[in-house]
Amino acid sequence: MPPFVYRITKYDPAHRDERGHYIGAEDTVSDHGPVEVAYLAAIAAFAEAAGIDQLEIREPQIGGFAHFGLEPPVDGYGLADLFPAGPAGFHDGALVPIAVGLELVRSMLRDNGAWCRLEAGGAFAVHVGWDQYVYIGSNQPCETALARTRALGLFPERLDASPYDFAPDDPAYVQRPADADYWGRLHWTVSAHRAVFLEEVFAVNASRWHRLTRDNIETVRSQLAPRAQLAIWPDLLTDVDTAVAALPDEGLVEIVWEDEDGQITSTVVDETQFEAVTSQLATARAAGVVSMYAGEDLPLFTAVLPDSDGVLRARWQTEPTPSDRNWAFLKTLRRGQVVTGTVTTIASFGVTFVDIGGFTAMINIPELSWRPFDHPSDVVSVGQEVTAEVLDVDMVWERVPLSLRAVEEDPWPQVAQRIGEVVIGPVTKIVPFGVFVRIEDREDGFQGLVHTSELDESSRDVVEVGDALTVKIIDVDLARRRIALSHVQALTSTTEGQAFD
């Protein structure tokens, strides 16, 4: 809210008790007459004094299942004449001229069912509260507007802040933007599920549903209301009888159905309306039920549309899904970062899964160790705490490959320095083109290949696994991580050494 904040009311401060409660005779609903006109004239005076000719709709809301206003609800929530193109025009960030803004204030004063904050950046704001309380904020004192307000018979009072200033439920929670990574994941999700359903929420309690296929994602995307909140649901619509059977005995649910023309409709009802809504489903070809209680039914993931410049200005706050929490965590990671986690699973196909802060990352077999091993369990065990390097952060697939060996010194350059060295090691494997010999005295020691051509003729047919064999390290291919050995050259070197002695 701008620095100069005023509460504008029809309630004379002299008619308040010691606790500030109004005890006069003024009614707490709109008179639909001169007092209401005075409110609108006062707001117009403040806007003129501040040089404001249009207002931005923020945090729009439309009346939900329960109506708490003292006046009866109005069809269209008082918006029909203001947004001829439909209620989706009443969205966060919509710019309206002062005249339309005043009509929105009129609708809010009358409790017609729609509510929003009206703002002009940090320069001006109008909030409408309960019982005909209006709060105006300006970046200047607006003395002429204050005088005009008093002349209209209203009572302006200076405050430190509006009680209707926006305050996030969780200041640390960051809503996921519908950016390139988001649309990439959505395309992948549609491909995996063949079709999913997108719930487009353009105002609190106001949404549209879209069936997404591979062919229509971009078409639907182009038609979304600016700054809408998006929720992706899998397999929402099922057999109608199955959906009806899923209705709870009591409680608040959103029933979604698709008619024979493919039109998707939704409504929020409780057990008192189940029978009436069920009758509307008689001609539906599919339907679904979503609980309205926190934590009971969650979409696959959510997001909010950023503005055309890519900046996320909508201030939606919703219960994050597991995928949303993964996204928030992945945003904290970067390639090359060193993390600590706990091994949770060693899959049958060899991949090791590690919990890093509640997110499951993965280590592929080659990244477990520089040294040879037969199975991942030779290197790690379930429950073991490990330190690894992040190789990549895939925001679309929500995958994080790790490397254990990246945080260890690469021993291969040291092996390369041993070229020409003669060692004695056990034969570990016999293959048609030669034998493998371990050249280090440790279970996970490096092994090299003695090609058949480098085997002494007397040994070719008799050597067995486990036999000790004298070999010479003749080459180390650092790029391919291969060691070439020679039994023949080792024997020659040994003979030459003995002759020299």
C-alpha positions as CSV (number, residue, x, y, z in Angstrom):
1,M,0.0,0.0,0.0
2,P,1.3,3.5,-0.8
3,P,2.4,5.7,2.2
4,F,-0.7,7.8,2.6
5,V,-3.5,5.5,3.7
6,Y,-7.1,6.6,4.5
7,R,-10.1,4.7,5.8
8,I,-13.2,6.2,4.2
9,T,-16.5,5.4,5.8
10,K,-20.0,6.8,6.3
11,Y,-19.6,6.2,10.1
12,D,-19.1,9.3,12.2
13,P,-16.1,8.7,14.6
14,A,-18.1,10.4,17.3
15,H,-20.5,7.5,17.2
16,R,-17.9,4.8,18.3
17,D,-17.5,3.2,21.7
18,E,-14.3,3.0,23.7
19,R,-13.2,0.0,21.6
20,G,-13.8,1.8,18.3
21,H,-16.9,-0.1,17.4
22,Y,-19.6,1.9,15.6
23,I,-22.8,2.3,17.6
24,G,-24.6,4.8,15.5
25,A,-27.7,4.3,13.2
26,E,-26.0,3.9,9.8
27,D,-26.8,0.6,8.1
28,T,-23.9,-1.8,7.3
29,V,-25.1,-2.4,3.7
30,S,-25.2,-0.1,0.7
31,D,-28.1,2.2,0.4
32,H,-27.9,1.8,-3.4
33,G,-28.3,5.6,-3.4
34,P,-26.6,8.9,-2.4
35,V,-24.3,7.4,0.2
36,E,-23.0,4.8,-2.3
37,V,-22.6,7.6,-4.9
38,A,-20.6,9.6,-2.3
39,Y,-18.2,6.6,-1.8
40,L,-17.6,6.4,-5.6
41,A,-17.2,10.2,-5.9
42,A,-14.6,10.2,-3.1
43,I,-12.6,7.4,-4.7
44,A,-12.8,9.3,-8.0
45,A,-11.5,12.5,-6.3
46,F,-8.5,10.6,-4.8
47,A,-7.7,9.0,-8.2
48,E,-7.8,12.5,-9.9
49,A,-5.6,14.0,-7.2
50,A,-3.1,11.2,-7.7
51,G,-3.2,11.5,-11.5
52,I,-4.6,7.9,-11.9
53,D,-6.8,7.1,-14.9
54,Q,-6.8,3.3,-14.8
55,L,-6.6,0.6,-12.2
56,E,-5.2,-2.9,-12.2
57,I,-7.3,-5.8,-10.8
58,R,-5.4,-7.8,-8.3
59,E,-6.3,-11.1,-6.5
60,P,-9.8,-11.4,-8.1
61,Q,-12.3,-13.5,-6.3
62,I,-15.8,-14.7,-7.2
63,G,-18.4,-15.9,-4.7
64,G,-17.9,-19.5,-3.8
65,F,-20.3,-22.2,-2.6
66,A,-21.3,-20.3,0.5
67,H,-22.6,-16.7,0.3
68,F,-21.8,-14.6,3.4
69,G,-23.0,-11.2,2.2
70,L,-25.9,-9.5,3.9
71,E,-27.5,-8.7,0.5
72,P,-28.8,-11.5,-1.8
73,P,-26.4,-12.9,-4.4
74,V,-26.6,-11.4,-7.9
75,D,-26.4,-13.4,-11.2
76,G,-23.0,-12.9,-12.7
77,Y,-21.6,-11.4,-9.5
78,G,-22.2,-7.9,-10.8
79,L,-19.6,-8.5,-13.6
80,A,-21.7,-9.2,-16.6
81,D,-22.0,-5.7,-17.9
82,L,-18.3,-4.9,-17.0
83,F,-16.7,-7.8,-18.9
84,P,-18.9,-8.6,-21.9
85,A,-16.4,-11.2,-23.1
86,G,-17.0,-13.3,-20.1
87,P,-15.9,-13.7,-16.5
88,A,-12.3,-14.6,-17.6
89,G,-11.9,-10.9,-18.3
90,F,-12.0,-10.4,-14.5
91,H,-8.4,-11.7,-14.0
92,D,-5.3,-10.7,-12.1
93,G,-3.5,-7.9,-13.9
94,A,-6.5,-6.7,-16.0
95,L,-6.3,-3.0,-16.5
96,V,-9.6,-1.1,-16.3
97,P,-10.5,2.6,-16.7
98,I,-11.5,4.4,-13.5
99,A,-15.1,4.2,-14.5
100,V,-15.0,0.4,-14.6
101,G,-13.0,0.4,-11.4
102,L,-15.7,2.4,-9.7
103,E,-18.4,0.0,-10.9
104,L,-16.3,-2.8,-9.4
105,V,-16.3,-0.9,-6.1
106,R,-20.1,-0.5,-6.4
107,S,-20.4,-4.3,-6.9
108,M,-18.2,-4.9,-3.8
109,L,-20.1,-2.4,-1.7
110,R,-23.3,-4.3,-2.6
111,D,-21.8,-7.7,-1.8
112,N,-22.7,-9.0,-5.3
113,G,-20.1,-11.8,-5.0
114,A,-17.0,-10.4,-6.7
115,W,-14.1,-8.9,-4.9
116,C,-10.6,-7.8,-5.8
117,R,-7.9,-5.3,-4.9
118,L,-7.6,-2.3,-7.2
119,E,-4.1,-0.9,-7.6
120,A,-1.9,1.3,-9.7
121,G,1.6,0.0,-9.1
122,G,2.8,1.5,-5.8
123,A,1.1,4.9,-6.5
124,F,-2.6,4.2,-5.7
125,A,-4.8,1.5,-4.3
126,V,-8.5,0.9,-3.4
127,H,-9.6,-1.9,-1.0
128,V,-13.2,-2.6,-0.1
129,G,-13.8,-4.3,3.3
130,W,-16.7,-5.6,5.2
131,D,-19.5,-3.3,6.4
132,Q,-18.9,-0.5,3.9
133,Y,-15.3,0.2,4.9
134,V,-13.2,1.5,2.0
135,Y,-9.4,2.0,2.2
136,I,-7.6,4.3,-0.2
137,G,-3.8,4.5,-0.5
138,S,-1.9,7.2,-2.4
139,N,1.7,8.2,-2.9
140,Q,0.7,11.8,-2.0
141,P,-1.5,13.3,0.7
142,C,-4.3,14.4,-1.7
143,E,-5.6,17.3,0.5
144,T,-8.2,18.3,-2.1
145,A,-9.6,14.8,-2.2
146,L,-9.8,14.7,1.6
147,A,-11.7,18.0,1.6
148,R,-14.0,16.6,-1.2
149,T,-14.6,13.5,0.8
150,R,-15.7,15.5,3.9
151,A,-17.9,17.6,1.8
152,L,-19.6,14.5,0.5
153,G,-20.6,13.6,4.1
154,L,-18.0,10.8,4.5
155,F,-15.3,10.5,7.2
156,P,-11.7,10.0,6.1
157,E,-9.2,8.8,8.8
158,R,-5.5,8.4,8.4
159,L,-4.1,4.9,9.0
160,D,-0.7,3.3,8.9
161,A,-1.9,0.5,6.6
162,S,-4.9,-1.1,5.0
163,P,-6.0,-4.3,6.8
164,Y,-6.6,-5.7,3.2
165,D,-3.0,-5.3,2.1
166,F,-1.8,-8.5,0.4
167,A,0.1,-10.8,2.8
168,P,1.3,-14.2,1.6
169,D,0.3,-17.2,3.7
170,D,3.9,-18.4,3.4
171,P,6.4,-15.8,2.4
172,A,9.0,-18.4,1.7
173,Y,6.8,-20.3,-0.8
174,V,7.4,-19.5,-4.5
175,Q,4.8,-20.4,-7.0
176,R,6.0,-22.3,-10.0
177,P,6.0,-20.2,-13.2
178,A,4.6,-21.6,-16.4
179,D,7.9,-21.2,-18.2
180,A,9.6,-23.2,-20.9
181,D,10.6,-26.0,-18.4
182,Y,6.9,-26.2,-17.3
183,W,5.6,-26.5,-20.9
184,G,8.2,-29.1,-21.7
185,R,7.1,-31.1,-18.7
186,L,3.5,-30.7,-19.7
187,H,4.2,-32.0,-23.2
188,W,6.0,-35.0,-21.7
189,T,3.1,-35.6,-19.3
190,V,0.6,-35.6,-22.1
191,S,2.7,-38.0,-24.0
192,A,2.9,-40.3,-21.0
193,H,-0.8,-40.2,-20.1
194,R,-2.1,-39.7,-23.7
195,A,-4.4,-37.0,-22.3
196,V,-4.6,-34.9,-19.1
197,F,-6.9,-32.2,-17.9
198,L,-5.8,-28.6,-17.3
199,E,-7.8,-26.6,-14.8
200,E,-7.4,-22.9,-15.6
201,V,-8.2,-20.8,-12.5
202,F,-8.5,-17.1,-13.4
203,A,-10.1,-16.0,-10.1
204,V,-10.6,-17.6,-6.7
205,N,-13.6,-19.9,-7.1
206,A,-13.6,-19.4,-10.9
207,S,-12.1,-21.8,-13.4
208,R,-12.3,-23.5,-16.8
209,W,-11.3,-27.0,-17.6
210,H,-9.5,-28.2,-20.8
211,R,-8.8,-31.7,-22.1
212,L,-5.2,-31.6,-23.3
213,T,-3.9,-33.9,-26.1
214,R,-0.6,-33.7,-28.1
215,D,-2.4,-31.8,-30.8
216,N,-4.1,-29.1,-28.9
217,I,-1.7,-28.0,-26.1
218,E,-0.5,-24.9,-27.9
219,T,-4.1,-23.9,-28.9
220,V,-5.3,-24.1,-25.4
221,R,-2.2,-22.3,-24.2
222,S,-3.0,-19.4,-26.5
223,Q,-6.5,-19.0,-25.0
224,L,-5.6,-19.0,-21.3
225,A,-6.5,-15.9,-19.2
226,P,-3.4,-13.8,-18.3
227,R,-1.8,-14.7,-14.9
228,A,-4.1,-17.7,-14.6
229,Q,-3.2,-20.5,-12.2
230,L,-2.8,-23.8,-13.9
231,A,-3.4,-27.3,-12.4
232,I,-2.7,-30.5,-14.3
233,W,-4.8,-33.5,-13.5
234,P,-4.4,-37.1,-14.8
235,D,-7.3,-39.3,-15.8
236,L,-9.8,-37.0,-14.1
237,L,-12.8,-37.9,-16.1
238,T,-14.1,-41.5,-15.8
239,D,-17.3,-43.5,-16.3
240,V,-20.2,-41.4,-15.0
241,D,-21.6,-44.1,-12.8
242,T,-18.1,-44.6,-11.2
243,A,-17.9,-40.9,-10.6
244,V,-21.3,-40.7,-8.9
245,A,-20.4,-43.7,-6.7
246,A,-17.2,-41.8,-5.6
247,L,-19.3,-39.0,-4.0
248,P,-18.7,-38.9,-0.3
249,D,-21.5,-39.2,2.3
250,E,-21.0,-35.5,3.0
251,G,-18.5,-32.7,2.3
252,L,-17.6,-30.2,-0.2
253,V,-16.5,-31.4,-3.7
254,E,-16.1,-30.1,-7.2
255,I,-17.9,-32.2,-9.8
256,V,-16.5,-32.0,-13.3
257,W,-18.3,-33.4,-16.3
258,E,-18.0,-33.5,-20.1
259,D,-21.1,-33.3,-22.2
260,E,-21.7,-35.0,-25.5
261,D,-20.2,-32.0,-27.4
262,G,-17.0,-32.2,-25.4
263,Q,-17.8,-29.1,-23.3
264,I,-16.3,-29.4,-19.8
265,T,-18.3,-27.9,-16.9
266,S,-17.6,-27.9,-13.1
267,T,-19.5,-26.8,-10.0
268,V,-18.8,-26.9,-6.3
269,V,-21.5,-28.6,-4.2
270,D,-22.0,-30.3,-0.9
271,E,-24.2,-33.3,0.1
272,T,-27.4,-31.2,0.0
273,Q,-26.9,-30.7,-3.8
274,F,-25.6,-34.1,-4.8
275,E,-28.9,-35.4,-6.0
276,A,-29.6,-32.3,-8.1
277,V,-26.2,-32.3,-9.8
278,T,-26.3,-36.0,-10.4
279,S,-29.4,-35.5,-12.5
280,Q,-27.5,-33.1,-14.7
281,L,-25.0,-35.9,-15.4
282,A,-27.6,-38.1,-17.0
283,T,-26.4,-37.0,-20.5
284,A,-22.7,-36.6,-19.7
285,R,-20.3,-38.9,-21.3
286,A,-17.7,-38.6,-18.5
287,A,-17.4,-37.1,-15.1
288,G,-15.1,-36.8,-12.1
289,V,-15.1,-35.8,-8.4
290,V,-12.4,-33.7,-6.7
291,S,-12.4,-33.1,-3.0
292,M,-12.2,-29.4,-2.0
293,Y,-10.4,-30.2,1.3
294,A,-6.7,-29.4,1.5
295,G,-4.5,-32.4,1.0
296,E,-7.2,-34.9,-0.1
297,D,-6.9,-34.5,-3.9
298,L,-3.9,-32.9,-5.5
299,P,-3.1,-32.3,-9.2
300,L,0.1,-33.6,-10.8
301,F,1.6,-30.1,-10.7
302,T,0.6,-26.5,-10.8
303,A,2.0,-23.2,-12.2
304,V,1.1,-19.6,-12.8
305,L,1.3,-17.8,-16.1
306,P,4.0,-15.1,-16.1
307,D,3.4,-11.8,-17.9
308,S,4.5,-11.4,-21.5
309,D,7.9,-10.2,-20.3
310,G,8.5,-13.5,-18.4
311,V,8.0,-11.9,-15.0
312,L,5.7,-13.7,-12.6
313,R,3.6,-11.0,-11.0
314,A,0.5,-12.9,-10.0
315,R,0.5,-13.7,-6.2
316,W,-1.3,-17.0,-6.1
317,Q,-0.6,-19.3,-3.2
318,T,-1.8,-22.8,-3.3
319,E,-0.9,-26.1,-1.6
320,P,2.2,-27.4,-3.4
321,T,2.0,-30.8,-5.0
322,P,5.0,-33.3,-4.7
323,S,6.0,-32.2,-8.2
324,D,5.9,-28.5,-7.2
325,R,8.1,-29.3,-4.1
326,N,10.5,-31.1,-6.4
327,W,10.6,-28.1,-8.7
328,A,11.3,-25.7,-5.8
329,F,14.1,-28.0,-4.6
330,L,15.6,-28.4,-8.1
331,K,15.8,-24.6,-8.4
332,T,18.3,-24.7,-5.6
333,L,20.6,-27.1,-7.3
334,R,23.3,-26.4,-10.0
335,R,25.6,-28.5,-12.0
336,G,28.8,-29.2,-10.2
337,Q,27.3,-28.7,-6.8
338,V,28.4,-31.2,-4.1
339,V,25.5,-32.7,-2.1
340,T,25.1,-35.2,0.7
341,G,22.4,-37.8,0.7
342,T,21.4,-41.3,1.9
343,V,21.2,-44.3,-0.3
344,T,17.6,-45.5,-0.4
345,T,17.5,-48.2,-3.1
346,I,19.8,-50.2,-5.3
347,A,17.6,-51.1,-8.3
348,S,17.8,-54.5,-9.9
349,F,19.0,-52.8,-13.1
350,G,21.9,-51.3,-11.2
351,V,20.9,-47.7,-10.7
352,T,21.4,-46.4,-7.2
353,F,18.8,-44.0,-5.8
354,V,19.8,-41.4,-3.2
355,D,17.6,-39.1,-1.1
356,I,19.0,-35.6,-1.1
357,G,16.8,-33.3,1.0
358,G,13.6,-35.2,0.2
359,F,14.3,-35.5,-3.5
360,T,15.4,-38.8,-5.0
361,A,18.4,-38.4,-7.2
362,M,20.1,-41.2,-9.1
363,I,23.6,-42.6,-9.7
364,N,24.2,-44.6,-12.8
365,I,26.7,-47.5,-12.6
366,P,29.7,-45.8,-14.3
367,E,29.5,-42.9,-11.8
368,L,29.7,-45.0,-8.7
369,S,33.5,-45.5,-8.7
370,W,36.6,-45.1,-10.8
371,R,37.5,-48.6,-9.9
372,P,36.0,-51.9,-11.2
373,F,33.2,-53.6,-9.3
374,D,30.7,-56.4,-10.0
375,H,27.6,-54.9,-8.5
376,P,26.7,-51.5,-7.0
377,S,26.4,-53.1,-3.6
378,D,30.2,-53.6,-3.7
379,V,30.5,-49.8,-3.5
380,V,27.4,-48.6,-1.6
381,S,24.8,-50.0,0.7
382,V,21.2,-48.9,1.6
383,G,21.2,-46.5,4.4
384,Q,24.8,-45.3,3.7
385,E,25.4,-41.6,3.7
386,V,27.3,-40.5,0.6
387,T,28.7,-37.3,-0.9
388,A,28.3,-36.8,-4.6
389,E,28.5,-34.2,-7.3
390,V,25.5,-33.0,-9.3
391,L,26.0,-33.8,-13.0
392,D,22.9,-32.2,-14.3
393,V,19.5,-30.7,-13.2
394,D,16.7,-31.7,-15.6
395,M,13.7,-29.6,-14.8
396,V,11.5,-31.2,-17.4
397,W,12.0,-34.9,-16.4
398,E,12.7,-33.8,-12.8
399,R,15.9,-35.9,-12.7
400,V,19.2,-35.3,-11.0
401,P,22.1,-37.6,-11.9
402,L,24.9,-37.7,-9.4
403,S,28.4,-38.9,-9.4
404,L,30.3,-40.5,-6.5
405,R,33.6,-40.8,-8.4
406,A,33.5,-37.0,-9.3
407,V,34.3,-36.1,-5.7
408,E,37.2,-38.6,-5.6
409,E,40.6,-38.2,-7.1
410,D,40.9,-39.8,-10.5
411,P,43.5,-42.6,-10.1
412,W,43.9,-43.2,-13.8
413,P,46.7,-40.6,-14.4
414,Q,48.7,-42.4,-11.7
415,V,48.1,-45.7,-13.6
416,A,49.4,-44.1,-16.8
417,Q,52.6,-43.2,-15.0
418,R,53.2,-47.0,-14.5
419,I,53.7,-47.7,-18.3
420,G,56.7,-50.0,-18.6
421,E,56.3,-51.4,-15.1
422,V,56.4,-55.2,-14.7
423,V,54.0,-56.7,-12.1
424,I,52.7,-60.0,-11.1
425,G,48.9,-60.3,-10.8
426,P,46.1,-62.9,-10.8
427,V,44.2,-63.8,-13.9
428,T,40.6,-62.5,-13.3
429,K,38.9,-63.5,-16.6
430,I,39.6,-65.5,-19.7
431,V,38.1,-64.3,-23.0
432,P,38.5,-65.6,-26.6
433,F,41.0,-62.8,-27.4
434,G,43.1,-63.0,-24.3
435,V,43.0,-62.8,-20.5
436,F,42.5,-60.1,-17.9
437,V,45.0,-59.6,-15.1
438,R,44.6,-57.4,-12.0
439,I,47.7,-55.2,-11.6
440,E,47.0,-53.9,-8.1
441,D,47.0,-55.9,-4.8
442,R,43.4,-55.0,-3.9
443,E,39.9,-56.5,-4.6
444,D,38.9,-53.4,-6.7
445,G,42.3,-53.1,-8.3
446,F,42.5,-52.1,-12.0
447,Q,42.7,-54.9,-14.6
448,G,44.3,-54.9,-17.9
449,L,44.0,-57.1,-21.0
450,V,46.7,-59.4,-22.2
451,H,45.9,-59.9,-25.8
452,T,46.4,-63.4,-27.1
453,S,49.3,-62.1,-29.3
454,E,51.0,-60.9,-26.1
455,L,50.7,-64.2,-24.3
456,D,53.7,-66.5,-24.2
457,E,52.9,-69.6,-26.3
458,S,53.6,-71.9,-23.4
459,S,50.9,-70.2,-21.4
460,R,48.1,-69.7,-23.9
461,D,46.4,-73.1,-23.4
462,V,47.2,-73.7,-19.7
463,V,46.5,-70.4,-18.0
464,E,43.5,-70.4,-15.7
465,V,41.6,-67.9,-13.6
466,G,43.4,-67.3,-10.4
467,D,46.9,-68.1,-11.8
468,A,49.6,-65.5,-11.1
469,L,50.9,-64.0,-14.3
470,T,53.9,-61.7,-14.9
471,V,52.9,-58.9,-17.2
472,K,54.2,-55.6,-18.4
473,I,52.0,-52.4,-18.6
474,I,52.5,-51.4,-22.2
475,D,49.7,-48.8,-22.7
476,V,47.1,-46.9,-20.7
477,D,44.2,-45.3,-22.8
478,L,42.9,-42.6,-20.5
479,A,40.1,-41.7,-22.8
480,R,38.7,-45.2,-23.1
481,R,39.9,-46.2,-19.6
482,R,41.7,-49.3,-20.9
483,I,45.0,-50.9,-19.9
484,A,47.1,-53.0,-22.3
485,L,49.4,-55.7,-20.8
486,S,52.0,-58.0,-22.3
487,H,53.1,-61.3,-20.9
488,V,55.8,-61.8,-23.6
489,Q,57.4,-58.4,-23.0
490,A,57.3,-59.0,-19.3
491,L,59.3,-62.2,-19.7
492,T,61.7,-60.4,-22.1
493,S,62.2,-57.6,-19.6
494,T,62.8,-60.0,-16.8
495,T,65.3,-62.0,-18.9
496,E,67.1,-58.8,-20.0
497,G,67.3,-57.6,-16.4
498,Q,68.8,-60.9,-15.2
499,A,71.3,-60.8,-18.1
500,F,72.3,-57.2,-17.2
501,D,72.8,-58.3,-13.6
